[in-house]
Amino acid sequence: MNISVVIPLLNEQDSLNELHDWIAKVMQSNHFSYEIIFIDDGSTDDSWKTIIQLSEKDTNVKGIRFLKNFGKSQALHAGFDKAQGNVIITMDADLQDNPEEIPELYNMIVSEKYDMVSGWKKKRYDSVISKNLPSKLFNYAARKTSGVKLHDFNCGLKSYHKDVVKNIDVNGEMHRYIPVLAKNAGFTNIGEKVVQHQARKYGVTKFGMDRFIHGFLDLITIWFLSRFGRRPMHLFGALGVLMFTIGFAFAIYLGIDKLFLNPFGRLITQRPQFYISLVTMIIGTQFFVAGFLGEIILRTKQDKKRYLIKDELNLKPQTN
C-alpha cells in the first residue's frame, strides 16, 4: 500500500464527507493505493456515525473510536499503530489542510528519501493576535531548543516514512514535537514544504491560548527527556554532588574558623553561613536521591495503555 492518511478528529461531522471526497479524488487521480484512518477522539456529535457511513460506501475508509477524549497525541499513536502504508500522511479534519499537497509530500519521502516532511503554513488564515504571533514565538523557541530547523512545528499536515511512525512514541501532548521525537530516534533527514492553509469552513477551533502555555511546558519536557530521559542521574546526580560539595565546603570553613581562627567569636548557629551550608547539603542530597529514584523507575517501569478504543472499522490486527 502506498499511503495511509491518518486523521485525528473531535466533533468534525460537518467536514468529514467533503474531506473524504477530496482525499479520494486526489488518490484516484494519482493512482495511489491507500487507506484513510479516521480516529474519533471522543466526539459528542455524529462524527462516528458519519465515519461508519463513509466506510460502508468506501472500503478504503477505516476508523478508530476512543471511549472518551484522550487527546491528539494518543489519537495519532493509535493511527500510527494501525497504518499499513509505506508513507503515512497526517492531516487535520477541519479542511484547513489541503489534500492536494499529498502527492508532493509522498514524492519527497519516496523519491527524495526524506524520513519525514513537515508542512509549513507560511500564509495563515488565523487571527494575528491570538494565533499567528504566539505561533511564531513558539516555533522560534522550539527551533532554538531542539535544533530542528522547521518554521512550523504544529502544522498537522506531515508525511512520514513508515519506519518513523513505527519507532517513535507519541504520548502526552507531544504531537507538536514529532519532528523532535523523530530526530531523537535517529531519523535526521527531516524536510519542510510550504503548504496551503485554508480558512476554517465548519465548526470552531478546539485549541485556545492555553495550547501555547502547554506547548512551552512540553518543550521543556522534551528537552529534558532528549538529554537526560535515559540517564536522570547524570543531571540530578551532578546537581546533587555540586550542591552538597558547596554546602560541605561551607561547613568545613565554619569549623576551621571556629576551632582555630576565631574560637571566641559568635556561635556557629548564630552565623547565616551555617544555615546556607545546611540547606545546600540537604538540597544536594535531595537532588541525588531524585536521580537515584529516576534510575530505579526507568528500570522497573511497564508500558501502560494511554487510551481505550471503543470501536474499530475495517482494521486488521497487526502482525510482526
ABEGO torsion letter per residue (X at the ends): XABBBBBBBBGAAAAAAAAAAAAAAAAAAAGBBBBBBBBBBGBABAAAAAAAAAAAABAABBBBBBABBAEAAAAAAAAAAABABABBBBBBAAGABBAAAAAAAAAAAAAAGBABBBBBBABBABBAAAAAAAAAAAAAAAAAAAGBBBABAABABBBBBAAAAAABBBBEAAAAAAAAAAAAAGBABBBBBBBBBBBBABEBBABBAAAAAAAAAAAAAAAAAAAAAABAAAAAAAAAAAAAAAAAAAAAAAAAAAAAABAABBBAAABAAAAAAAAAAAAAAAAAAAAAAAAAAAAABBBBBABBBABBBGBBBBBX
